[in-house]
């Protein structure tokens, strides 16, 4: 979501320039902007009339930030430049206010052109970014560009008239009031009366499509005409608007537009989303990333985030979009397990932090905490309150906080008041404390029968350092002759709790949190070996095959060195000939079919039923010829189950480049098979989980029948609405 990056920038600017937030920071500044854009020369010419609310107009001066080189002039007020670092893209200005409180008029112009490039230590989606640019390929202007006078910590509304060359279309948030073209230019006016935390301009040569979606206008802007693609997005927009209107409350804007960008992005702006040209053509996006961006118009772009106290909106949006869609498809349990697995794989103690410190995603670790932990916070809240109070609280949060800057404390207050439950301790624990509980089922004894009653005794322990968490732990007991399990909730506020349960039927199996309803750090034995452990470990070793031909060895080395530079943790790249034995104290990537340690992984994979022949491997009964295929197989180190081995092998040097680009996007999988030099994925999956310390079978001498047990997932929070 783009807005979070803008807010993070503004917070940094506040620190850099010590601009004191004005009193009544929630009041709204009005901009009446008239802008002309020339993509051929990357220039902007702007006139802005700024009307300050009374709380600001009564101050002696007004501070704002503007992009370097735009040099604002005023016919109504005196403007003074404030010292700004020479290497910064923004300049700080101060306007001395007049006694008559008249609007401030500004004229400014200049060049805005920042090349698109990768940002951050490890960009989680592989996207590139720019603070802003005006270019023949397209226009992208946001608060991060500082193309308009930005007053930190202030909300705005606006009327925005944009003039572009003929054939171009400019898009912003809000309602389109005026749209006119001639042979030389195109002029459009967008208006947004509701408070906003940013103003965007996106411009390109677009083909426009639209249709009503209830009270909202669904729109699509494509760089090339494609009515079939546009119709799919228009119909899907209507479908998800209807679902979220029913679940949360009326959509806050008059339009929702899917806008194609000129480079790959996944941004959610107020009343539109900006998606890259490849992304919009992936069929799965319609029911994954796309509804996520629609929902951001409720959370993040409808109810704004107080970033200084923690970004709650990304996790809530992920919970009510990505997780909810998985629930609707019967995959909620696996989605939560994968969420917990990402946290366990990528968030070591040194990378952890409380949710109150989450601003935006810039690595797999920050994503696992900021998105994953927050998602699980809302899931646990739903379990504690029940469906009715949870959905009532969601609706009340939206109704009460719409177009207001909202903190975790505000979320807690609304949920507490609406549900009649004191949730302060719950939010205190999960928002302000870092870390996660580590649970283990211990000392479970074989149930003994006395007068027809079977007594089950077991102990649960928390194994993480520090103060024990206060937990409500789901427990299931499978009983002889009964398909559905018996369920219990065990309350735990100490490092150990003893469990004692009595049944009329023989207990055959006990499972702790089998549906992954609790935020916790998973035990290694609960998680199948997966690529995420190879990418996320603190210490990583990549072993190149010393006997590979020169071309293939060079490609392996290029890939290994690129990952070593871009991934977290400490990575080493060595030849297999540098080691006499395979290290067991770190994650190890074994590259090449002829790597000297390939036999170790072959042995470790026997438990998964993988069969190796001279010219093929067989995975899950699928035969894979080695000649035209590349394989990635993960296993636990035979001497240390906490260390993951990843075997990446191909005979095709040309395929390594594609694998290097694609594998970071397949992290949850245990095995993968790719075909040809372009790396078309033809097989993927996860290994079974064996010997979990969170479950236990009770063995009886007569070996009772254990088949037919049923683990029924909870119904989805709401069913997807039919397309209209």
Buried (B, 14 or more C-beta within 10 A) or exposed (E): BBBBBBBBBBBEBBEBBEBEEBEEBBBBBBBBBBBBBBBEEBBBBBBBBBBBBEEBBBEEEBBBBBBBEBBBEBEBBEBEEEEBEEEBBBBBBBBEBEEEEBBBBBBBBBBBEBEBEEEBEBBBBEBBBBBBBBBEEBBBBBBBBBBBBBBBBBBBBBBBBBBBBEEBBBBBBBBBEEEEBEEEBBBBBBBBEBBBBBBBBBBBBBBEBBBEBEEBBBBBBBBEEBEEBBEBBBBBBBBBBBBBBEBBBBBBBBBBBBBBBBBBBBBBBBBBBBBBBEBBEEEEBBBBBBBBBBBBBBBBBBBBBBBBBBBBBBBBBBBBBBBBBBBBEEBBBBBBBBBBBBBBBBBBEEBBBBBBBBBBBBBBBBBBBBBBBBBBBBBBBBBBBEEEBBBBBBBBBBEBBBBBBBBBBBBBBBBBEBBEBEBEEBBEBBBBBBBBBBBEBEEBEEBEEEEEEBBBBBBBBBEBEEEBBBBBBBBBBBBBEBEEBBEEEBEBEEBEBEBEBEBEBBBBBBBBBBBBBBBBBBBBBBBBBBBBBBBBBEBBBBBBBBEBEEEBBBBBBEBBEEBBEBBBBEBBBBBBEEBEEBBBEBBBBBBBBBBBBBEBBBEBBEEBEBEBEEEEBEBEEEEBEBEBBBBBBBBBBBEEBBBBBBBBBBBBBBBBBBBBEBBBEBBBBBBBBBBBBEBEBEBBEBBEBEEBBBBBEBEEEEEEEEEEBEEEEEEBBBEBBEEE
